């Protein structure tokens, strides 16, 4: 068995182009590991110390607050926010709705996708927003109450890809 394997490897190594080609093909078959992001689907959600209602509440997160999914434990999801704080949320309070949170001290919401457009609102750090549309580095966002406009994508953290209807 070993001589046969040695001979096969020798043949592959003798063809210097084959090994890099196989390695490159393997990379194309393995999808890039992307972080799974979810957002709060209810008005307010309790982030808990552990998976279960018996665990203490660490803090509350508002609708559209995005989180990175770190782990699942039954119906409970271990999450991390944009500053690295972690906790557990029940799957019933989360959705795959694209959402972002203001990562800087504040951010302007503009009438259109660009610096030349009028500023409609200024929102503070940790303000969560639903993503409606994307135009280059600009995101059309809403809080589904009164605020709707465009924010520069580098000022926020979260899922910056809007849903595509019918897909």
N, C-alpha and C positions, 0 to 999 in steps of 0.2 A: 504494500500500500504506500509506504513512504517513498520508495523509488519512483512510483508512478506520479505522486504528488510533486516530487522534486523535479521530475522531467517536465511536468506541465508548467510549473513556475518558471523553470529555465527557458521554456519556449516563449512564455509571455514576456519575461525580462529581456529575451533576445530581440524582441520587437519593441524597441524603446518607445514607439508612439502608442502602443496598445494600452499600456498601463495608465498613462495620463488620460487617454481617451475614455477608458472605463471609469476612472475616478471622476472625470467631468460629467459623464452620463449619470453616475450615481448621485451627484449633487443636484442634478436637474430633477431627479425623481423624488428627492427628499424636500418637502415644503419647508419654507422658512418658519421657524417657531415664532409666532406672533402672540403678543399678550392678548388675552381675552379681556375685553372691557365691557362692563355693564353699568347701568345707571339706575338710580332710585326711581321707581314707578309710582310711588304714592306721595302724598303731601309731605310726610315726615316719617323717617324710619329709624328704629332704635338699633344702633351698632352695639353688639354685645361682646362681652369678654370671652365667651365660649359658645359652642353650637347648642342652643337650647334656651327656652324661655326662663329657665331657672338661673341662668347666668346674668350677672349685673350689666346694666346699660352703661357703656363707656361714654357715648355721645350720641347725638341725633343728627341725621343727615337729611337735607331737604331734597325735594323732587329735582330730578336731573343731575344730582351729584354723581359724577363718574367714579368708578372703582376698577382696579385691576383685580381679576379673579386669581387667587393664589392656590386655592384648594376647595374641594367639595367634600362634605361629610353628610351624606343623606340629602336632606332638603336644605341644609345650611351651607353657606358659602363663606369661606375665609377670604377677606378682601383687604386691599391696601389702597390708601388715597394718595394724592399727588405729593404729599409731604412725607410719606412713609408710615403714617399711622395705620395700624391694622386692627381688625375686629371681625365679627361674624354677623351676617345678615341672612334672614330667611329668604329662600328663592322667590317667595310670593311677593316680596317688596321690590324686586329687581326686574329690569327688562333689558333688551338689547338696543333700546332707543339711543341713537348717537347723541352724546352730550359732552359738554366741556365745563371746566371750572376756571375762573380767573386766577392765574397763578402769581401775578404781580401785585403791587400795591393797589392798583386800579386799572381799568381799561375803558376806552371810549367805544360806545356803540354808535355807528355812523349810518347815514341814510343810504349809502351805497358802498361797494367794495373798493375803497381807496381813500387815501389821506385827503383828497380834495373834497370829499363829501362832508356835509354838515354833521356835527356831533349831536346826536339826539339824546343820549343818556351817557352818564359815567357810572360804572359799576365798580364796587370794591372787591378786594381779594376774597376768594372763596364763593363768589356768586356763581351758582350753577345755571347753565343754559342748555336748551335743546338745540341741536344742529339741524337746520332745515335745508341748507344748500351750501355749496362750495364754489368759489371762483378764485382759482389760484391759491394764494396764501390767505384769502379772506373767507370768513364763514358767515353765512346768514343764520342768525340765532334768534331764539325767542324764550321767554319765560312762561309763555302761554297765558299771560294775564294782559299786560299792556305793552311790555317791552318787546320790540322786534326791530332788528337792524343788522348791521355788519360789524364784525370784530376781526381784528388782525389775528391770524391763527397762532402766531408765536407768543401771544400774550396769555394763552390758555393751555390747559392740559386735559386730555381725555380722548374720546373717539371723535375724530374730526371728519369722518366720512359719513355724509348724509345717506339715509335709506333711499334706495331706488325702488320706486313703485313697480310692483309686479315681479320682483326678483326675490 
